[in-house]
Amino acid sequence: MIPQDPMILYSFMNMKLRDEYGSLEALAEGLDISSSELEEICDKLKKAGFEYNREQNKFA
C-alpha cells in the first residue's frame, strides 16, 4: 500500500528508490503502479515541494 501522507510518501518513495529500484519506472513496475497512479504520486509530491531527480534517482 502506498502511503497517502505527503511526507511519509516522500520517505517511502526515496527508500524504495535507494534500496530496491534503479529508476522511477522500475519502481512503478515493481509495485504494480499504473502510469496514472504514478502521475498522481508525483503531483502530490510536487505540491509538497519534492520533484524526482533522474540523475540522483530520488525525490528532492
mmJSON file of the N, C-alpha and C atoms, coordinates in Angstrom:
{"data_MODEL":{"atom_site":{
"group_PDB":["ATOM","ATOM","ATOM","ATOM","ATOM","ATOM","ATOM","ATOM","ATOM","ATOM","ATOM","ATOM","ATOM","ATOM","ATOM","ATOM","ATOM","ATOM","ATOM","ATOM","ATOM","ATOM","ATOM","ATOM","ATOM","ATOM","ATOM","ATOM","ATOM","ATOM","ATOM","ATOM","ATOM","ATOM","ATOM","ATOM","ATOM","ATOM","ATOM","ATOM","ATOM","ATOM","ATOM","ATOM","ATOM","ATOM","ATOM","ATOM","ATOM","ATOM","ATOM","ATOM","ATOM","ATOM","ATOM","ATOM","ATOM","ATOM","ATOM","ATOM","ATOM","ATOM","ATOM","ATOM","ATOM","ATOM","ATOM","ATOM","ATOM","ATOM","ATOM","ATOM","ATOM","ATOM","ATOM","ATOM","ATOM","ATOM","ATOM","ATOM","ATOM","ATOM","ATOM","ATOM","ATOM","ATOM","ATOM","ATOM","ATOM","ATOM","ATOM","ATOM","ATOM","ATOM","ATOM","ATOM","ATOM","ATOM","ATOM","ATOM","ATOM","ATOM","ATOM","ATOM","ATOM","ATOM","ATOM","ATOM","ATOM","ATOM","ATOM","ATOM","ATOM","ATOM","ATOM","ATOM","ATOM","ATOM","ATOM","ATOM","ATOM","ATOM","ATOM","ATOM","ATOM","ATOM","ATOM","ATOM","ATOM","ATOM","ATOM","ATOM","ATOM","ATOM","ATOM","ATOM","ATOM","ATOM","ATOM","ATOM","ATOM","ATOM","ATOM","ATOM","ATOM","ATOM","ATOM","ATOM","ATOM","ATOM","ATOM","ATOM","ATOM","ATOM","ATOM","ATOM","ATOM","ATOM","ATOM","ATOM","ATOM","ATOM","ATOM","ATOM","ATOM","ATOM","ATOM","ATOM","ATOM","ATOM","ATOM","ATOM","ATOM","ATOM","ATOM","ATOM","ATOM","ATOM","ATOM","ATOM"],
"id":[1,2,3,4,5,6,7,8,9,10,11,12,13,14,15,16,17,18,19,20,21,22,23,24,25,26,27,28,29,30,31,32,33,34,35,36,37,38,39,40,41,42,43,44,45,46,47,48,49,50,51,52,53,54,55,56,57,58,59,60,61,62,63,64,65,66,67,68,69,70,71,72,73,74,75,76,77,78,79,80,81,82,83,84,85,86,87,88,89,90,91,92,93,94,95,96,97,98,99,100,101,102,103,104,105,106,107,108,109,110,111,112,113,114,115,116,117,118,119,120,121,122,123,124,125,126,127,128,129,130,131,132,133,134,135,136,137,138,139,140,141,142,143,144,145,146,147,148,149,150,151,152,153,154,155,156,157,158,159,160,161,162,163,164,165,166,167,168,169,170,171,172,173,174,175,176,177,178,179,180],
"type_symbol":["N","C","C","N","C","C","N","C","C","N","C","C","N","C","C","N","C","C","N","C","C","N","C","C","N","C","C","N","C","C","N","C","C","N","C","C","N","C","C","N","C","C","N","C","C","N","C","C","N","C","C","N","C","C","N","C","C","N","C","C","N","C","C","N","C","C","N","C","C","N","C","C","N","C","C","N","C","C","N","C","C","N","C","C","N","C","C","N","C","C","N","C","C","N","C","C","N","C","C","N","C","C","N","C","C","N","C","C","N","C","C","N","C","C","N","C","C","N","C","C","N","C","C","N","C","C","N","C","C","N","C","C","N","C","C","N","C","C","N","C","C","N","C","C","N","C","C","N","C","C","N","C","C","N","C","C","N","C","C","N","C","C","N","C","C","N","C","C","N","C","C","N","C","C","N","C","C","N","C","C"],
"label_atom_id":["N","CA","C","N","CA","C","N","CA","C","N","CA","C","N","CA","C","N","CA","C","N","CA","C","N","CA","C","N","CA","C","N","CA","C","N","CA","C","N","CA","C","N","CA","C","N","CA","C","N","CA","C","N","CA","C","N","CA","C","N","CA","C","N","CA","C","N","CA","C","N","CA","C","N","CA","C","N","CA","C","N","CA","C","N","CA","C","N","CA","C","N","CA","C","N","CA","C","N","CA","C","N","CA","C","N","CA","C","N","CA","C","N","CA","C","N","CA","C","N","CA","C","N","CA","C","N","CA","C","N","CA","C","N","CA","C","N","CA","C","N","CA","C","N","CA","C","N","CA","C","N","CA","C","N","CA","C","N","CA","C","N","CA","C","N","CA","C","N","CA","C","N","CA","C","N","CA","C","N","CA","C","N","CA","C","N","CA","C","N","CA","C","N","CA","C","N","CA","C","N","CA","C","N","CA","C","N","CA","C"],
"label_alt_id":[null,null,null,null,null,null,null,null,null,null,null,null,null,null,null,null,null,null,null,null,null,null,null,null,null,null,null,null,null,null,null,null,null,null,null,null,null,null,null,null,null,null,null,null,null,null,null,null,null,null,null,null,null,null,null,null,null,null,null,null,null,null,null,null,null,null,null,null,null,null,null,null,null,null,null,null,null,null,null,null,null,null,null,null,null,null,null,null,null,null,null,null,null,null,null,null,null,null,null,null,null,null,null,null,null,null,null,null,null,null,null,null,null,null,null,null,null,null,null,null,null,null,null,null,null,null,null,null,null,null,null,null,null,null,null,null,null,null,null,null,null,null,null,null,null,null,null,null,null,null,null,null,null,null,null,null,null,null,null,null,null,null,null,null,null,null,null,null,null,null,null,null,null,null,null,null,null,null,null,null],
"label_comp_id":["MET","MET","MET","ILE","ILE","ILE","PRO","PRO","PRO","GLN","GLN","GLN","ASP","ASP","ASP","PRO","PRO","PRO","MET","MET","MET","ILE","ILE","ILE","LEU","LEU","LEU","TYR","TYR","TYR","SER","SER","SER","PHE","PHE","PHE","MET","MET","MET","ASN","ASN","ASN","MET","MET","MET","LYS","LYS","LYS","LEU","LEU","LEU","ARG","ARG","ARG","ASP","ASP","ASP","GLU","GLU","GLU","TYR","TYR","TYR","GLY","GLY","GLY","SER","SER","SER","LEU","LEU","LEU","GLU","GLU","GLU","ALA","ALA","ALA","LEU","LEU","LEU","ALA","ALA","ALA","GLU","GLU","GLU","GLY","GLY","GLY","LEU","LEU","LEU","ASP","ASP","ASP","ILE","ILE","ILE","SER","SER","SER","SER","SER","SER","SER","SER","SER","GLU","GLU","GLU","LEU","LEU","LEU","GLU","GLU","GLU","GLU","GLU","GLU","ILE","ILE","ILE","CYS","CYS","CYS","ASP","ASP","ASP","LYS","LYS","LYS","LEU","LEU","LEU","LYS","LYS","LYS","LYS","LYS","LYS","ALA","ALA","ALA","GLY","GLY","GLY","PHE","PHE","PHE","GLU","GLU","GLU","TYR","TYR","TYR","ASN","ASN","ASN","ARG","ARG","ARG","GLU","GLU","GLU","GLN","GLN","GLN","ASN","ASN","ASN","LYS","LYS","LYS","PHE","PHE","PHE","ALA","ALA","ALA"],
"label_asym_id":["A","A","A","A","A","A","A","A","A","A","A","A","A","A","A","A","A","A","A","A","A","A","A","A","A","A","A","A","A","A","A","A","A","A","A","A","A","A","A","A","A","A","A","A","A","A","A","A","A","A","A","A","A","A","A","A","A","A","A","A","A","A","A","A","A","A","A","A","A","A","A","A","A","A","A","A","A","A","A","A","A","A","A","A","A","A","A","A","A","A","A","A","A","A","A","A","A","A","A","A","A","A","A","A","A","A","A","A","A","A","A","A","A","A","A","A","A","A","A","A","A","A","A","A","A","A","A","A","A","A","A","A","A","A","A","A","A","A","A","A","A","A","A","A","A","A","A","A","A","A","A","A","A","A","A","A","A","A","A","A","A","A","A","A","A","A","A","A","A","A","A","A","A","A","A","A","A","A","A","A"],
"label_entity_id":["1","1","1","1","1","1","1","1","1","1","1","1","1","1","1","1","1","1","1","1","1","1","1","1","1","1","1","1","1","1","1","1","1","1","1","1","1","1","1","1","1","1","1","1","1","1","1","1","1","1","1","1","1","1","1","1","1","1","1","1","1","1","1","1","1","1","1","1","1","1","1","1","1","1","1","1","1","1","1","1","1","1","1","1","1","1","1","1","1","1","1","1","1","1","1","1","1","1","1","1","1","1","1","1","1","1","1","1","1","1","1","1","1","1","1","1","1","1","1","1","1","1","1","1","1","1","1","1","1","1","1","1","1","1","1","1","1","1","1","1","1","1","1","1","1","1","1","1","1","1","1","1","1","1","1","1","1","1","1","1","1","1","1","1","1","1","1","1","1","1","1","1","1","1","1","1","1","1","1","1"],
"label_seq_id":[1,1,1,2,2,2,3,3,3,4,4,4,5,5,5,6,6,6,7,7,7,8,8,8,9,9,9,10,10,10,11,11,11,12,12,12,13,13,13,14,14,14,15,15,15,16,16,16,17,17,17,18,18,18,19,19,19,20,20,20,21,21,21,22,22,22,23,23,23,24,24,24,25,25,25,26,26,26,27,27,27,28,28,28,29,29,29,30,30,30,31,31,31,32,32,32,33,33,33,34,34,34,35,35,35,36,36,36,37,37,37,38,38,38,39,39,39,40,40,40,41,41,41,42,42,42,43,43,43,44,44,44,45,45,45,46,46,46,47,47,47,48,48,48,49,49,49,50,50,50,51,51,51,52,52,52,53,53,53,54,54,54,55,55,55,56,56,56,57,57,57,58,58,58,59,59,59,60,60,60],
"pdbx_PDB_ins_code":[null,null,null,null,null,null,null,null,null,null,null,null,null,null,null,null,null,null,null,null,null,null,null,null,null,null,null,null,null,null,null,null,null,null,null,null,null,null,null,null,null,null,null,null,null,null,null,null,null,null,null,null,null,null,null,null,null,null,null,null,null,null,null,null,null,null,null,null,null,null,null,null,null,null,null,null,null,null,null,null,null,null,null,null,null,null,null,null,null,null,null,null,null,null,null,null,null,null,null,null,null,null,null,null,null,null,null,null,null,null,null,null,null,null,null,null,null,null,null,null,null,null,null,null,null,null,null,null,null,null,null,null,null,null,null,null,null,null,null,null,null,null,null,null,null,null,null,null,null,null,null,null,null,null,null,null,null,null,null,null,null,null,null,null,null,null,null,null,null,null,null,null,null,null,null,null,null,null,null,null],
"Cartn_x":[0.848,0.0,0.892,0.54,1.289,0.774,1.672,1.25,0.554,-0.388,-1.125,-0.562,-0.012,0.572,1.796,1.876,2.981,4.378,4.582,5.914,6.278,5.323,5.573,5.751,4.97,5.108,6.493,6.973,8.313,9.371,9.29,10.245,10.143,8.941,8.694,9.28,8.979,9.444,10.973,11.586,13.046,13.699,13.101,13.638,13.588,12.455,12.312,13.29,13.427,14.357,15.798,16.136,17.505,17.809,16.879,17.163,16.801,15.807,15.286,15.205,15.086,14.799,15.758,16.226,17.18,16.566,15.23,14.55,13.11,12.498,11.095,10.21,10.558,9.793,9.878,11.082,11.26,10.464,10.431,9.637,8.162,7.657,6.25,5.928,6.799,6.574,6.627,7.619,7.789,6.663,6.088,4.988,3.619,3.611,2.376,1.564,2.243,1.621,1.403,0.176,-0.125,0.491,0.566,1.143,0.309,-1.002,-1.836,-1.645,-1.489,-1.217,0.145,1.129,2.456,2.413,1.639,1.488,0.848,-0.14,-0.785,0.217,1.027,2.046,3.029,3.513,4.472,3.853,2.571,1.873,1.746,1.4,1.259,2.594,3.668,4.987,5.435,5.091,5.447,4.751,3.489,2.75,3.376,4.029,4.707,6.129,6.545,7.864,8.951,8.586,9.573,9.375,10.474,10.417,11.442,11.131,12.035,13.245,14.424,15.68,16.197,16.135,16.518,17.997,18.867,20.298,20.612,19.923,20.155,19.205,18.219,17.204,16.544,16.085,15.37,14.529,13.592,12.806,13.558,13.664,14.389,13.682],
"Cartn_y":[-1.19,0.0,1.251,2.197,3.442,4.437,5.013,5.999,7.204,7.787,8.944,10.269,10.277,11.495,11.877,13.123,13.522,13.303,13.545,13.372,11.896,11.077,9.634,9.064,9.559,9.147,9.488,10.68,11.125,10.157,9.851,8.942,7.541,7.056,5.728,5.61,6.586,6.545,6.578,7.464,7.548,6.296,5.7,4.452,3.351,3.221,2.2,2.452,3.71,4.041,3.754,4.071,3.855,2.368,1.622,0.246,-0.817,-0.521,-1.604,-1.314,-0.056,0.24,1.279,1.044,1.925,3.089,3.134,4.24,4.321,5.444,5.637,4.662,4.41,3.477,2.051,1.651,0.317,0.189,1.246,1.243,1.047,1.796,1.693,0.271,-0.289,-1.648,-2.65,-2.51,-3.435,-3.394,-2.217,-2.069,-2.113,-2.417,-2.512,-1.214,-0.093,1.232,1.646,1.99,2.412,3.78,4.129,5.43,6.572,6.414,7.483,7.591,6.462,6.49,7.113,6.783,7.358,8.862,9.311,10.751,11.422,10.786,11.33,11.416,10.387,10.379,11.522,11.661,12.725,14.1,14.257,15.533,15.841,14.834,15.021,15.445,14.794,15.138,16.515,16.86,18.176,19.279,19.06,20.038,20.194,19.121,19.171,19.72,20.023,20.632,19.685,18.475,17.48,17.078,17.059,16.609,15.518,14.603,13.491,13.977,13.597,13.9,12.582,12.453,11.221,10.881,11.869,11.615,11.055,11.571,11.106,9.983,9.69,8.671,8.857,10.082,10.351,11.622,11.758,12.983,13.932,15.164,16.159,17.493],
"Cartn_z":[0.0,0.0,0.0,-0.823,-0.952,0.098,0.897,1.902,1.261,1.97,1.469,1.979,3.171,3.728,2.899,2.438,1.549,2.127,3.401,3.987,4.122,4.48,4.564,3.164,2.213,0.819,0.292,0.584,0.187,0.721,1.992,2.621,2.025,1.842,1.278,-0.126,-0.972,-2.359,-2.414,-1.65,-1.665,-1.101,-0.089,0.463,-0.596,-1.271,-2.312,-3.452,-3.873,-4.953,-4.541,-3.319,-2.833,-2.675,-2.085,-1.689,-2.72,-3.597,-4.428,-5.923,-6.326,-7.724,-8.293,-9.504,-10.145,-10.884,-10.938,-11.613,-11.131,-11.41,-11.048,-11.824,-13.065,-13.893,-13.349,-12.906,-12.328,-11.033,-10.23,-9.004,-9.338,-10.306,-10.686,-11.156,-11.97,-12.459,-11.314,-10.448,-9.336,-8.321,-8.129,-7.168,-7.845,-9.149,-9.931,-9.85,-10.079,-10.078,-11.527,-11.87,-13.239,-13.516,-14.786,-15.145,-14.582,-14.537,-13.972,-12.462,-11.781,-10.339,-10.06,-10.89,-10.726,-10.919,-11.879,-12.111,-10.895,-10.294,-9.088,-7.934,-7.782,-6.731,-6.948,-8.177,-8.489,-8.278,-8.645,-8.429,-6.942,-6.163,-4.714,-4.106,-4.532,-4.007,-4.491,-5.712,-6.237,-5.438,-5.089,-4.275,-2.892,-2.422,-1.118,-1.236,-2.485,-2.684,-3.14,-3.556,-3.964,-5.413,-6.172,-7.561,-7.768,-8.676,-8.961,-9.738,-9.261,-9.933,-10.506,-11.834,-12.504,-12.27,-12.301,-12.114,-10.728,-9.721,-8.347,-7.956,-8.801,-8.557,-7.192,-6.958,-5.712,-5.867,-4.947,-4.859,-3.951,-4.374,-3.566,-3.658],
"occupancy":[1.0,1.0,1.0,1.0,1.0,1.0,1.0,1.0,1.0,1.0,1.0,1.0,1.0,1.0,1.0,1.0,1.0,1.0,1.0,1.0,1.0,1.0,1.0,1.0,1.0,1.0,1.0,1.0,1.0,1.0,1.0,1.0,1.0,1.0,1.0,1.0,1.0,1.0,1.0,1.0,1.0,1.0,1.0,1.0,1.0,1.0,1.0,1.0,1.0,1.0,1.0,1.0,1.0,1.0,1.0,1.0,1.0,1.0,1.0,1.0,1.0,1.0,1.0,1.0,1.0,1.0,1.0,1.0,1.0,1.0,1.0,1.0,1.0,1.0,1.0,1.0,1.0,1.0,1.0,1.0,1.0,1.0,1.0,1.0,1.0,1.0,1.0,1.0,1.0,1.0,1.0,1.0,1.0,1.0,1.0,1.0,1.0,1.0,1.0,1.0,1.0,1.0,1.0,1.0,1.0,1.0,1.0,1.0,1.0,1.0,1.0,1.0,1.0,1.0,1.0,1.0,1.0,1.0,1.0,1.0,1.0,1.0,1.0,1.0,1.0,1.0,1.0,1.0,1.0,1.0,1.0,1.0,1.0,1.0,1.0,1.0,1.0,1.0,1.0,1.0,1.0,1.0,1.0,1.0,1.0,1.0,1.0,1.0,1.0,1.0,1.0,1.0,1.0,1.0,1.0,1.0,1.0,1.0,1.0,1.0,1.0,1.0,1.0,1.0,1.0,1.0,1.0,1.0,1.0,1.0,1.0,1.0,1.0,1.0,1.0,1.0,1.0,1.0,1.0,1.0],
"B_iso_or_equiv":[0.0,0.0,0.0,0.0,0.0,0.0,0.0,0.0,0.0,0.0,0.0,0.0,0.0,0.0,0.0,0.0,0.0,0.0,0.0,0.0,0.0,0.0,0.0,0.0,0.0,0.0,0.0,0.0,0.0,0.0,0.0,0.0,0.0,0.0,0.0,0.0,0.0,0.0,0.0,0.0,0.0,0.0,0.0,0.0,0.0,0.0,0.0,0.0,0.0,0.0,0.0,0.0,0.0,0.0,0.0,0.0,0.0,0.0,0.0,0.0,0.0,0.0,0.0,0.0,0.0,0.0,0.0,0.0,0.0,0.0,0.0,0.0,0.0,0.0,0.0,0.0,0.0,0.0,0.0,0.0,0.0,0.0,0.0,0.0,0.0,0.0,0.0,0.0,0.0,0.0,0.0,0.0,0.0,0.0,0.0,0.0,0.0,0.0,0.0,0.0,0.0,0.0,0.0,0.0,0.0,0.0,0.0,0.0,0.0,0.0,0.0,0.0,0.0,0.0,0.0,0.0,0.0,0.0,0.0,0.0,0.0,0.0,0.0,0.0,0.0,0.0,0.0,0.0,0.0,0.0,0.0,0.0,0.0,0.0,0.0,0.0,0.0,0.0,0.0,0.0,0.0,0.0,0.0,0.0,0.0,0.0,0.0,0.0,0.0,0.0,0.0,0.0,0.0,0.0,0.0,0.0,0.0,0.0,0.0,0.0,0.0,0.0,0.0,0.0,0.0,0.0,0.0,0.0,0.0,0.0,0.0,0.0,0.0,0.0,0.0,0.0,0.0,0.0,0.0,0.0],
"pdbx_formal_charge":[null,null,null,null,null,null,null,null,null,null,null,null,null,null,null,null,null,null,null,null,null,null,null,null,null,null,null,null,null,null,null,null,null,null,null,null,null,null,null,null,null,null,null,null,null,null,null,null,null,null,null,null,null,null,null,null,null,null,null,null,null,null,null,null,null,null,null,null,null,null,null,null,null,null,null,null,null,null,null,null,null,null,null,null,null,null,null,null,null,null,null,null,null,null,null,null,null,null,null,null,null,null,null,null,null,null,null,null,null,null,null,null,null,null,null,null,null,null,null,null,null,null,null,null,null,null,null,null,null,null,null,null,null,null,null,null,null,null,null,null,null,null,null,null,null,null,null,null,null,null,null,null,null,null,null,null,null,null,null,null,null,null,null,null,null,null,null,null,null,null,null,null,null,null,null,null,null,null,null,null],
"auth_seq_id":[1,1,1,2,2,2,3,3,3,4,4,4,5,5,5,6,6,6,7,7,7,8,8,8,9,9,9,10,10,10,11,11,11,12,12,12,13,13,13,14,14,14,15,15,15,16,16,16,17,17,17,18,18,18,19,19,19,20,20,20,21,21,21,22,22,22,23,23,23,24,24,24,25,25,25,26,26,26,27,27,27,28,28,28,29,29,29,30,30,30,31,31,31,32,32,32,33,33,33,34,34,34,35,35,35,36,36,36,37,37,37,38,38,38,39,39,39,40,40,40,41,41,41,42,42,42,43,43,43,44,44,44,45,45,45,46,46,46,47,47,47,48,48,48,49,49,49,50,50,50,51,51,51,52,52,52,53,53,53,54,54,54,55,55,55,56,56,56,57,57,57,58,58,58,59,59,59,60,60,60],
"auth_comp_id":["MET","MET","MET","ILE","ILE","ILE","PRO","PRO","PRO","GLN","GLN","GLN","ASP","ASP","ASP","PRO","PRO","PRO","MET","MET","MET","ILE","ILE","ILE","LEU","LEU","LEU","TYR","TYR","TYR","SER","SER","SER","PHE","PHE","PHE","MET","MET","MET","ASN","ASN","ASN","MET","MET","MET","LYS","LYS","LYS","LEU","LEU","LEU","ARG","ARG","ARG","ASP","ASP","ASP","GLU","GLU","GLU","TYR","TYR","TYR","GLY","GLY","GLY","SER","SER","SER","LEU","LEU","LEU","GLU","GLU","GLU","ALA","ALA","ALA","LEU","LEU","LEU","ALA","ALA","ALA","GLU","GLU","GLU","GLY","GLY","GLY","LEU","LEU","LEU","ASP","ASP","ASP","ILE","ILE","ILE","SER","SER","SER","SER","SER","SER","SER","SER","SER","GLU","GLU","GLU","LEU","LEU","LEU","GLU","GLU","GLU","GLU","GLU","GLU","ILE","ILE","ILE","CYS","CYS","CYS","ASP","ASP","ASP","LYS","LYS","LYS","LEU","LEU","LEU","LYS","LYS","LYS","LYS","LYS","LYS","ALA","ALA","ALA","GLY","GLY","GLY","PHE","PHE","PHE","GLU","GLU","GLU","TYR","TYR","TYR","ASN","ASN","ASN","ARG","ARG","ARG","GLU","GLU","GLU","GLN","GLN","GLN","ASN","ASN","ASN","LYS","LYS","LYS","PHE","PHE","PHE","ALA","ALA","ALA"],
"auth_asym_id":["A","A","A","A","A","A","A","A","A","A","A","A","A","A","A","A","A","A","A","A","A","A","A","A","A","A","A","A","A","A","A","A","A","A","A","A","A","A","A","A","A","A","A","A","A","A","A","A","A","A","A","A","A","A","A","A","A","A","A","A","A","A","A","A","A","A","A","A","A","A","A","A","A","A","A","A","A","A","A","A","A","A","A","A","A","A","A","A","A","A","A","A","A","A","A","A","A","A","A","A","A","A","A","A","A","A","A","A","A","A","A","A","A","A","A","A","A","A","A","A","A","A","A","A","A","A","A","A","A","A","A","A","A","A","A","A","A","A","A","A","A","A","A","A","A","A","A","A","A","A","A","A","A","A","A","A","A","A","A","A","A","A","A","A","A","A","A","A","A","A","A","A","A","A","A","A","A","A","A","A"],
"auth_atom_id":["N","CA","C","N","CA","C","N","CA","C","N","CA","C","N","CA","C","N","CA","C","N","CA","C","N","CA","C","N","CA","C","N","CA","C","N","CA","C","N","CA","C","N","CA","C","N","CA","C","N","CA","C","N","CA","C","N","CA","C","N","CA","C","N","CA","C","N","CA","C","N","CA","C","N","CA","C","N","CA","C","N","CA","C","N","CA","C","N","CA","C","N","CA","C","N","CA","C","N","CA","C","N","CA","C","N","CA","C","N","CA","C","N","CA","C","N","CA","C","N","CA","C","N","CA","C","N","CA","C","N","CA","C","N","CA","C","N","CA","C","N","CA","C","N","CA","C","N","CA","C","N","CA","C","N","CA","C","N","CA","C","N","CA","C","N","CA","C","N","CA","C","N","CA","C","N","CA","C","N","CA","C","N","CA","C","N","CA","C","N","CA","C","N","CA","C","N","CA","C","N","CA","C","N","CA","C","N","CA","C"],
"pdbx_PDB_model_num":[1,1,1,1,1,1,1,1,1,1,1,1,1,1,1,1,1,1,1,1,1,1,1,1,1,1,1,1,1,1,1,1,1,1,1,1,1,1,1,1,1,1,1,1,1,1,1,1,1,1,1,1,1,1,1,1,1,1,1,1,1,1,1,1,1,1,1,1,1,1,1,1,1,1,1,1,1,1,1,1,1,1,1,1,1,1,1,1,1,1,1,1,1,1,1,1,1,1,1,1,1,1,1,1,1,1,1,1,1,1,1,1,1,1,1,1,1,1,1,1,1,1,1,1,1,1,1,1,1,1,1,1,1,1,1,1,1,1,1,1,1,1,1,1,1,1,1,1,1,1,1,1,1,1,1,1,1,1,1,1,1,1,1,1,1,1,1,1,1,1,1,1,1,1,1,1,1,1,1,1]
}}}
